[in-house]
Amino acid sequence: MVTLQLRQLSVPPGHRVILHDVSWQEFEAILEELGNHRATRLAYSHATLEMKMPLPKHEKAKVIIGDLVKILLEELEIDCETFGSTTFKREDMAVGVEPDDSFYIQNHAQMIGKERIDLRVDPPPDLAIEVDVTSKTQLDAYEALRVPELWRYENGKLQINILQDGKYLESEISPTFPNLPIFEAIPRFVEQSQTLGRSPTLRVFRQWVREKIQNNS
């Protein structure tokens, strides 16, 4: 058997490496060796580990979507705690994921000041976001961790997944923002940011949200 060190692996941007028969102990060791300050993203599900290096296209999309969500929460005066690409994992379920962005909304109060998360006692994030450019999100891992709402953005389209009876169902309505047309608005403003630029797009989006709230009141 040939043993390789992680430092011998190089994952080019836009590519991924899939390792099979990876034990939980090996997954934990890989997380520790790679550390928190890394560009590589990991997803672990039932002994299969995926390592991927995002493209700039992926990073720009995840940042703008995260910014749009924050504006929504601010304008609706909904409190939240953001945990970004934190590693969410449970050994007893043999799964671990690192979303592009994550938000505690309904459960925000109990997550204030948290620096480490133990999903055996802590709730999963209420909303997770994944941008799929070079690979597909492992939905089964998110289902196992019971993340209530998962947004997947791919090829200019938003997919809203709602957890029901342990499985995700696609929806055009976000339970977090039920009175706003998120399904069509998020892709439209992400696309707009490609030509208008990030900051002007966020200003236009904030005004759009305020108008929608006023019309709904």
C-alpha positions in Angstrom: 0.0 0.0 0.0 1.3 3.5 -1.0 0.8 6.2 1.6 0.7 9.8 0.6 1.0 12.9 2.7 -1.6 15.7 2.3 1.1 18.1 1.3 1.7 15.9 -1.8 -1.8 16.5 -3.0 -2.4 19.6 -5.2 -6.0 20.4 -6.2 -6.1 23.0 -9.0 -8.9 25.6 -8.9 -12.1 24.2 -10.3 -11.1 20.6 -9.7 -11.8 18.0 -7.0 -10.3 14.9 -5.5 -12.5 12.1 -4.1 -11.1 9.6 -1.6 -12.9 6.4 -0.7 -12.8 4.3 2.4 -11.7 7.2 4.6 -12.4 6.5 8.3 -13.8 9.1 10.6 -10.5 9.2 12.5 -8.7 9.9 9.2 -11.2 12.6 8.3 -10.6 14.3 11.7 -6.9 14.0 11.1 -7.2 15.6 7.7 -9.2 18.5 9.1 -6.6 19.1 11.7 -3.7 18.8 9.3 -5.2 21.2 6.8 -6.3 23.7 9.5 -8.9 26.4 9.3 -7.0 28.8 7.1 -7.2 27.0 3.8 -8.9 27.4 0.4 -9.7 23.7 0.0 -13.3 22.8 0.9 -14.2 19.3 2.3 -17.3 17.2 2.3 -17.5 13.8 4.0 -20.3 11.3 3.8 -20.1 7.6 4.8 -16.4 7.0 4.2 -16.1 9.2 1.0 -14.2 12.4 1.3 -14.4 15.1 -1.4 -11.7 17.8 -1.5 -12.4 20.7 -3.9 -10.7 23.9 -4.8 -13.2 26.7 -5.7 -12.9 28.9 -8.8 -13.1 32.7 -8.5 -16.5 32.4 -10.2 -17.7 30.3 -7.2 -16.2 32.6 -4.6 -17.8 35.7 -6.1 -21.2 34.1 -6.3 -21.1 32.8 -2.7 -20.0 36.2 -1.4 -22.7 38.1 -3.2 -25.5 35.7 -2.2 -24.3 35.9 1.4 -24.4 39.7 1.2 -28.0 39.5 -0.2 -29.1 37.3 2.7 -27.6 39.6 5.2 -29.5 42.6 3.7 -32.7 40.6 3.8 -32.2 39.8 7.5 -31.2 43.4 8.3 -34.2 45.0 6.5 -36.6 42.5 8.0 -35.1 43.1 11.4 -34.4 39.4 11.8 -31.6 38.5 14.2 -29.0 36.0 13.1 -25.6 34.6 13.8 -23.4 33.8 10.8 -21.0 30.9 10.8 -19.7 31.1 7.2 -17.9 27.9 6.0 -17.7 26.3 9.5 -17.2 22.5 9.5 -20.5 20.9 10.6 -20.0 17.2 11.4 -21.3 14.3 13.5 -19.3 11.2 14.0 -22.4 9.1 14.8 -23.8 9.9 11.4 -20.4 9.7 9.6 -21.0 13.0 7.8 -19.3 16.4 7.7 -19.9 19.4 5.4 -18.5 22.9 5.0 -21.2 25.1 3.4 -20.3 28.2 1.4 -22.3 30.2 4.0 -24.5 29.4 7.0 -26.9 31.3 9.2 -28.5 30.6 12.6 -31.8 32.5 12.5 -34.5 30.7 14.5 -31.8 29.4 16.8 -29.6 32.4 16.8 -29.9 33.2 20.5 -28.3 30.0 21.7 -25.4 30.4 19.3 -24.3 33.9 20.4 -20.6 33.7 21.5 -20.1 30.1 20.3 -16.6 29.4 19.1 -17.0 25.6 18.7 -20.0 23.7 17.5 -21.0 20.2 18.7 -24.0 19.0 16.7 -24.7 16.4 19.3 -26.0 19.2 21.5 -26.1 22.3 19.3 -28.7 22.7 16.5 -27.6 22.7 12.8 -27.7 26.0 11.0 -31.1 27.1 10.0 -30.0 28.1 6.5 -27.0 26.8 4.5 -25.9 28.1 1.1 -24.0 26.1 -1.5 -22.7 27.4 -4.9 -22.2 24.5 -7.3 -19.8 25.3 -10.1 -17.6 22.2 -10.5 -19.4 19.6 -8.3 -22.8 18.8 -6.8 -23.6 19.4 -3.2 -24.0 16.2 -1.1 -27.6 16.6 -0.2 -27.6 13.4 1.9 -25.0 14.9 4.3 -27.2 17.9 4.8 -30.2 15.7 5.3 -28.4 13.6 7.9 -27.4 16.8 9.8 -31.0 18.0 9.5 -30.3 21.4 8.1 -33.9 22.8 7.7 -33.2 25.0 4.6 -30.5 24.6 2.0 -30.0 26.9 -1.0 -28.1 25.6 -4.0 -27.1 28.1 -6.7 -26.0 26.6 -10.0 -25.9 27.9 -13.6 -27.7 31.1 -12.7 -30.6 29.3 -10.9 -31.5 29.0 -7.3 -32.8 25.8 -5.8 -34.5 26.0 -2.4 -34.5 22.7 -0.5 -36.8 22.4 2.5 -36.3 19.5 4.9 -39.5 17.5 5.4 -39.6 14.1 7.1 -35.9 13.8 6.8 -35.7 14.5 3.0 -35.3 17.6 1.0 -38.2 18.9 -1.2 -37.7 21.6 -3.7 -39.7 24.8 -3.1 -40.1 28.2 -4.8 -40.8 29.8 -1.4 -38.2 30.2 1.3 -39.7 29.6 4.8 -37.2 32.1 6.1 -38.4 34.8 3.8 -41.9 33.6 2.8 -43.3 37.0 1.7 -40.6 37.8 -0.8 -39.9 36.3 -4.2 -36.5 35.0 -3.3 -36.6 32.2 -5.9 -36.4 34.6 -8.8 -34.8 37.6 -7.1 -31.5 36.0 -5.9 -30.4 34.8 -9.4 -31.4 38.1 -10.9 -29.4 40.2 -8.6 -26.4 37.8 -8.7 -26.4 38.2 -12.5 -26.8 41.9 -12.2 -23.7 42.1 -10.0 -21.7 40.7 -12.9 -22.3 43.9 -15.0 -23.3 46.5 -12.4 -20.7 45.6 -9.8 -21.1 44.4 -6.2 -21.7 47.6 -4.3 -24.2 49.2 -6.7 -26.1 45.9 -6.9 -26.4 45.6 -3.1 -27.7 49.2 -2.9 -30.3 48.4 -5.6 -31.2 45.2 -3.8 -31.6 46.9 -0.4 -34.0 49.4 -2.0 -35.9 46.6 -3.7 -36.3 44.8 -0.3 -37.6 48.0 1.3 -40.2 48.5 -1.4 -41.4 44.9 -1.1 -41.7 45.2 2.7 -43.6 48.5 2.3 -46.0 47.0 -0.3 -46.6 44.0 2.0 -47.4 46.0 5.0 
